């Protein structure tokens, strides 16, 4: 069964990691329903929030791949309700 999840990522040194980050996100484009990116230029950081719908394996795979990118911190909230 599928669930809705909110994935939040903090990119430190975004100019170094955004290409790899975007490549991973693009590879999961079928499950991404929304994306919001907020740059913090002075702090040399960016925050990206993703809303996804998928099964737990897909959500965990995306989260794991993003979290393995250097300078990226990821947290995920997954709905308890199945859809």
C-alpha atoms as an extended CHARMM CRD file, in Angstrom:
* protein
*
        83  EXT
         1         1  UNK       CA              0.0000000000        0.0000000000        0.0000000000  PROA      1               0.0000000000
         2         2  UNK       CA              1.0790000000        3.5440000000       -0.6630000000  PROA      2               0.0000000000
         3         3  UNK       CA              1.5920000000        6.3300000000        1.8350000000  PROA      3               0.0000000000
         4         4  UNK       CA              2.1060000000       10.0640000000        1.6750000000  PROA      4               0.0000000000
         5         5  UNK       CA              5.4150000000       11.3790000000        2.9650000000  PROA      5               0.0000000000
         6         6  UNK       CA              7.0550000000       14.7600000000        3.4810000000  PROA      6               0.0000000000
         7         7  UNK       CA             10.8020000000       14.7450000000        2.9320000000  PROA      7               0.0000000000
         8         8  UNK       CA             12.8750000000       17.7080000000        4.1190000000  PROA      8               0.0000000000
         9         9  UNK       CA             16.4760000000       18.1340000000        3.0340000000  PROA      9               0.0000000000
        10        10  UNK       CA             19.0850000000       20.6720000000        4.0770000000  PROA      10              0.0000000000
        11        11  UNK       CA             21.7860000000       21.2140000000        1.4810000000  PROA      11              0.0000000000
        12        12  UNK       CA             24.9940000000       22.6830000000        2.8460000000  PROA      12              0.0000000000
        13        13  UNK       CA             27.2360000000       23.9360000000        0.0390000000  PROA      13              0.0000000000
        14        14  UNK       CA             24.3350000000       23.6510000000       -2.4540000000  PROA      14              0.0000000000
        15        15  UNK       CA             26.5080000000       24.5920000000       -5.4330000000  PROA      15              0.0000000000
        16        16  UNK       CA             28.5230000000       21.4070000000       -4.8030000000  PROA      16              0.0000000000
        17        17  UNK       CA             25.5930000000       19.0010000000       -4.3530000000  PROA      17              0.0000000000
        18        18  UNK       CA             22.5920000000       20.3500000000       -6.2400000000  PROA      18              0.0000000000
        19        19  UNK       CA             23.4070000000       18.5320000000       -9.4870000000  PROA      19              0.0000000000
        20        20  UNK       CA             23.5930000000       15.1280000000       -7.7620000000  PROA      20              0.0000000000
        21        21  UNK       CA             20.5760000000       15.9810000000       -5.5580000000  PROA      21              0.0000000000
        22        22  UNK       CA             18.4740000000       16.9160000000       -8.6020000000  PROA      22              0.0000000000
        23        23  UNK       CA             19.5820000000       13.7860000000      -10.4520000000  PROA      23              0.0000000000
        24        24  UNK       CA             18.3610000000       11.5770000000       -7.5920000000  PROA      24              0.0000000000
        25        25  UNK       CA             15.0800000000       13.4950000000       -7.2920000000  PROA      25              0.0000000000
        26        26  UNK       CA             14.5200000000       13.2230000000      -11.0630000000  PROA      26              0.0000000000
        27        27  UNK       CA             14.9630000000        9.4620000000      -10.9270000000  PROA      27              0.0000000000
        28        28  UNK       CA             11.9390000000        9.3320000000       -8.5630000000  PROA      28              0.0000000000
        29        29  UNK       CA              9.8260000000       11.8950000000      -10.4710000000  PROA      29              0.0000000000
        30        30  UNK       CA              6.8500000000        9.5490000000      -10.7790000000  PROA      30              0.0000000000
        31        31  UNK       CA              6.2050000000        9.6190000000       -7.0430000000  PROA      31              0.0000000000
        32        32  UNK       CA              6.9160000000       13.3070000000       -6.3730000000  PROA      32              0.0000000000
        33        33  UNK       CA              3.7520000000       15.3930000000       -6.0880000000  PROA      33              0.0000000000
        34        34  UNK       CA              5.2880000000       18.6610000000       -4.9220000000  PROA      34              0.0000000000
        35        35  UNK       CA              8.6300000000       20.3510000000       -4.4330000000  PROA      35              0.0000000000
        36        36  UNK       CA              9.6220000000       23.5750000000       -2.7020000000  PROA      36              0.0000000000
        37        37  UNK       CA             13.1550000000       24.9070000000       -2.6210000000  PROA      37              0.0000000000
        38        38  UNK       CA             14.2900000000       27.8600000000       -0.5390000000  PROA      38              0.0000000000
        39        39  UNK       CA             17.8280000000       29.1870000000       -1.0380000000  PROA      39              0.0000000000
        40        40  UNK       CA             19.7100000000       30.8220000000        1.8190000000  PROA      40              0.0000000000
        41        41  UNK       CA             22.4630000000       32.5240000000       -0.1730000000  PROA      41              0.0000000000
        42        42  UNK       CA             24.1700000000       34.3100000000        2.7230000000  PROA      42              0.0000000000
        43        43  UNK       CA             24.3430000000       31.0950000000        4.7520000000  PROA      43              0.0000000000
        44        44  UNK       CA             25.4390000000       29.0380000000        1.7000000000  PROA      44              0.0000000000
        45        45  UNK       CA             22.5890000000       26.5950000000        2.2990000000  PROA      45              0.0000000000
        46        46  UNK       CA             19.2630000000       25.5800000000        0.7680000000  PROA      46              0.0000000000
        47        47  UNK       CA             16.1810000000       23.8090000000        2.0900000000  PROA      47              0.0000000000
        48        48  UNK       CA             14.2080000000       21.4950000000       -0.1870000000  PROA      48              0.0000000000
        49        49  UNK       CA             10.8600000000       19.9760000000        0.7830000000  PROA      49              0.0000000000
        50        50  UNK       CA              9.3180000000       17.1470000000       -1.2150000000  PROA      50              0.0000000000
        51        51  UNK       CA              5.8270000000       15.6630000000       -0.9790000000  PROA      51              0.0000000000
        52        52  UNK       CA              5.7340000000       12.1100000000       -2.2850000000  PROA      52              0.0000000000
        53        53  UNK       CA              3.3150000000        9.2110000000       -2.6190000000  PROA      53              0.0000000000
        54        54  UNK       CA              4.7810000000        5.7260000000       -2.7310000000  PROA      54              0.0000000000
        55        55  UNK       CA              5.2360000000        2.4700000000       -0.9170000000  PROA      55              0.0000000000
        56        56  UNK       CA              7.6270000000        2.3240000000        2.0150000000  PROA      56              0.0000000000
        57        57  UNK       CA             10.4290000000        0.8010000000       -0.0440000000  PROA      57              0.0000000000
        58        58  UNK       CA             10.2620000000        3.6290000000       -2.5970000000  PROA      58              0.0000000000
        59        59  UNK       CA             10.1270000000        6.3350000000        0.0760000000  PROA      59              0.0000000000
        60        60  UNK       CA             13.0160000000        4.7920000000        2.0050000000  PROA      60              0.0000000000
        61        61  UNK       CA             15.0480000000        4.3660000000       -1.1820000000  PROA      61              0.0000000000
        62        62  UNK       CA             14.6460000000        8.0290000000       -2.1070000000  PROA      62              0.0000000000
        63        63  UNK       CA             15.4040000000        9.1830000000        1.4260000000  PROA      63              0.0000000000
        64        64  UNK       CA             18.4560000000        6.9220000000        1.6510000000  PROA      64              0.0000000000
        65        65  UNK       CA             19.9010000000        8.0500000000       -1.6750000000  PROA      65              0.0000000000
        66        66  UNK       CA             19.4500000000       11.7180000000       -0.7730000000  PROA      66              0.0000000000
        67        67  UNK       CA             20.9400000000       11.1870000000        2.6860000000  PROA      67              0.0000000000
        68        68  UNK       CA             24.0290000000        9.5340000000        1.1920000000  PROA      68              0.0000000000
        69        69  UNK       CA             24.9390000000       12.6830000000       -0.7200000000  PROA      69              0.0000000000
        70        70  UNK       CA             27.6990000000       14.5970000000        1.0930000000  PROA      70              0.0000000000
        71        71  UNK       CA             26.5350000000       17.8630000000        2.7140000000  PROA      71              0.0000000000
        72        72  UNK       CA             22.8650000000       16.7760000000        2.6270000000  PROA      72              0.0000000000
        73        73  UNK       CA             20.7880000000       16.0910000000        5.7720000000  PROA      73              0.0000000000
        74        74  UNK       CA             17.3830000000       14.4500000000        5.3260000000  PROA      74              0.0000000000
        75        75  UNK       CA             14.3640000000       13.8230000000        7.5630000000  PROA      75              0.0000000000
        76        76  UNK       CA             11.1370000000       12.1530000000        6.5000000000  PROA      76              0.0000000000
        77        77  UNK       CA              7.6360000000       12.0900000000        7.9660000000  PROA      77              0.0000000000
        78        78  UNK       CA              5.4280000000        9.2630000000        6.6670000000  PROA      78              0.0000000000
        79        79  UNK       CA              1.6620000000        9.1290000000        7.0420000000  PROA      79              0.0000000000
        80        80  UNK       CA              0.2280000000        6.3720000000        9.2000000000  PROA      80              0.0000000000
        81        81  UNK       CA             -2.7530000000        6.0850000000        6.9000000000  PROA      81              0.0000000000
        82        82  UNK       CA             -2.3960000000        3.9730000000        3.7800000000  PROA      82              0.0000000000
        83        83  UNK       CA             -3.9010000000        5.2190000000        0.5330000000  PROA      83              0.0000000000
